[in-house]
Amino acid sequence: MKQIKTVGIISPSIMLSERSLNADKWQPYLESCGLDVVWSESATKGTCRYDGMLQEKAKDIMTMYANPKIDALICAHGGAGALQVLEYLDFDVIAKNPKPIFGFSD
């Protein structure tokens, strides 16, 4: 199994601010474990609802899967909203670039 060195933070369920996510506490912890942390573009945009939000989340996820420097994905927040993103994902790209994805739900 490939060693995980760089993790990509995605937000497939909801977009919150870094402050709402308490990123100032858990990002340093990940870094203290020797991990590099890369945030997706929309992960910390803040709570909002707008046309194209699901597509933007999917684009972030696909960018992380396609990036060979990202070894694993971490979901910044849990929730049922992630199910709505599924139809916008390219599963061929995911299959060609398999990576563990870690997350939780509330």
Secondary structure, DSSP 8 states (H G I E B T S, - for coil): -----EEEEE-SS----TTTTTHHHHHHHHHHTT-EEEE-TTTTS-S---TTHHHHHHHHHHHHHH-TT--EEEESS--TTHHHHGGG--HHHHHHS---EE----
